[in-house]
Amino acid sequence: MSCKACAMPEDDESTERKEKILHFVFLGVGLALLVIALVLNKVDSSAFSELEWDSFSNPSFFSSLSFYSFLFYTVDYAFLSYILIKNMVEEIKEKNYINEFTLMFLATVGAYAIGEFLEAVLVILFNIVGETLEDYATEKSKKSIQGLVNDIPLFAHVVKEDGSIVDENPEHVPVGTLLEIRPGEKVSIDGVLVQGHSSLDMSSINGESLPKDVKEGDMVYSGSINLSSVLILKTRKRYWDSTLSRILSLVENEQEKKAKSEKFITRFSKIYTPIVVLIALFVFLLGYGLSGFVWEGTKGGEVWLYRSLSILLISCPCALVISVPISFFAGIGVASKLGILIKGSLPLENLSKAQVFFFDKTGTLTKGDFVLQNKVEERNLQIAASLESKSTHPLAKAITSAYQGDLLPVVDFRNVPGGGIVGTIDNRPYLLGSKAFLLHNGVQDFPETDTPYKVLYLAEEGKEKIQDFIVADEIKEGAKEAIKGLREQKVEKTIMLSGDDRRIAHAVQEEIGLDGYKAELLPDEKLKELKSYMPQKKVAFVGDGINDSPSLLASDVGISMGGLGSDAAIEASDVVIMDDSLTKLAEGRRLSRRTMINVIVGVLFAILVKVLVMILVALGYGGNFAMILGTLSDTGIMALCVLHSMSLLLYKTKYIPHPKRNKV
């Protein structure tokens, strides 16, 4: 069995490690060569301390320190250009012909052509610094979905015609085969139960922690765990068509699709780059034409070439390639201090734009721990807690936790799978379980309690019902506040997608205040519902279980609960709320919006100032100082944009305590 999404290949890990080392090598060597070039140029006391192309016409120049400074600049530029050209070629291979690397290449060539060697080197160095910062801030585990792989059964107990049991690879089991499922084992293939009755843990399939009771004739899904007695089922599907295999396949497919998304700076450069190049080309051709195509002179083509190259220099994306990553770096850094792990700039951007939020129920909106909902007479609670103290069923904890006193001794205890429990207390045989279980054991008929939640009934064998116990999954603290916070941020819809019973899902939706819900859904049905809103809307999915992995990957931004969530869900998600506090969901979206505003304001400010300087240079107001003006404007803008980006570190929380007052 193969699974390309199961784990990151060693070759990929090695390649990624080499890329990081390469970045640090280029950064270190590039900075060292730059420092040497700057020092040589500054200590040169000759007439060549200002590096200009005209200096090459003087033989004395070749023996000056400035000449060696020029050599170091040139070697540095050539050395750093490797990584720039490498990235540009990779983008072109992906048919992304206009990208940020194209812009940087053209700008640095222009800077070098007009003698701005320092500027040419700094652009590439800043790009490497920006990428390193973002890589550091967005370091994350690859979507290996190892938790999902661990849930895949490696064998099937095939029942032969003579009654013997043979273990076989589930991939080779045909439809219609009888399989034995032993207590504690996972079901390997979807099928119909033909013998036995038991309770199944289906949390890997529908995310619900409450086991499902099954009997002969019921459908059983792969990935379910048999909790009690031996079962015999007849397969209805092949292994690869079964439920758990389909979940794995969905995860692989959605993982591949999501990897193709583009970053903000990449999309921006597709617009910015051609505009800048066309403006520079237009200025040169227009000016050269107006001069009557005369090359030399104060208004000749040489002057207009100088101005157009100055425009390329002014448009140099230093401010963008450093300030945009710093904004994301600051936003992601602040989020991590708040206990919100955002795995990159793209998830942060998508979180800010998400308009439809889908939620899993159990483990996300609810705690996954059952509690007693109704008031119960003390004596009856003592009897029920004493009986349940012998049981390992998830509902038992709800009753035993509700009673704090001394337990009564229980004898002749018996657990009936799919029904309830029996035990004798003070020489009286008690039953605790479903209505059908009690009626089957001679208890007089009684009306069922009207509630969407799970109900256990207590009675003496052969007598009337004594007490009912309503047990429900507890709503998480902060769930209502989180939904309210999202509404304040103008989120269009909040919808719950649950594998639980429709009535229970409706009750949870009403209590929390969600806009809608869909119940009794399998993972592929959740995925279908989610995709019905895409691509018209940006969609976020919030979940915690293995079964949520396909939806987490398919959504524009997948958000998982890090405290109780499965490894598969955490690895498949883009955002992890580390302590399961749902109010941090609202805070995370608010922070992401603030970060994107910071990015956009910085970009617009840089462009507006650059356009203003471009106009001045194109009209000749810069004179012989055009390239100096361009350099000052670019450096000044970069400094202001970096300061603006770092202002995110002063972010004040709204929905949760600030970490300075209450450390996360």
Salt bridges, closest charged atoms under 4 A:
GLU16 OE2 - LYS20 NZ 3.98
GLU16 OE1 - LYS142 NZ 3.12
GLU19 OE2 - LYS86 NZ 3.21
GLU90 OE2 - LYS86 NZ 3.20
GLU131 OE1 - HIS23 NE2 2.83
GLU139 OE1 - LYS20 NZ 2.83
ASP151 OD1 - LYS186 NZ 3.84
ASP167 OD1 - HIS157 ND1 2.47
GLU168 OE2 - LYS160 NZ 3.20
GLU180 OE1 - ARG182 NE 2.78
GLU185 OE2 - HIS157 NE2 2.84
ASP190 OD2 - LYS237 NZ 3.73
GLU208 OE1 - LYS361 NZ 3.38
ASP218 OD1 - LYS215 NZ 3.85
GLU254 OE2 - LYS257 NZ 3.55
GLU254 OE2 - LYS531 NZ 2.60
GLU256 OE2 - LYS4 NZ 2.37
GLU262 OE2 - LYS270 NZ 2.76
GLU349 OE2 - ARG267 NH2 2.07
GLU349 OE2 - LYS353 NZ 2.96
ASP360 OD1 - LYS526 NZ 3.11
ASP426 OD2 - ARG379 NH2 3.22
ASP445 OD1 - LYS435 NZ 3.49
GLU460 OE2 - ARG428 NH1 3.64
GLU460 OE1 - LYS463 NZ 3.54
GLU474 OE2 - LYS367 NZ 3.69
GLU488 OE1 - LYS654 NZ 3.41
GLU492 OE1 - LYS537 NZ 2.78
ASP500 OD2 - LYS361 NZ 3.13
ASP515 OD1 - ARG487 NH2 2.86
ASP524 OD2 - ARG246 NH2 2.78
ASP548 OD1 - LYS526 NZ 3.39
ASP574 OD2 - LYS258 NZ 2.46
ASP579 OD2 - LYS584 NZ 2.96
GLU587 OE2 - ARG590 NH1 3.25
ASP634 OD1 - LYS610 NZ 2.52
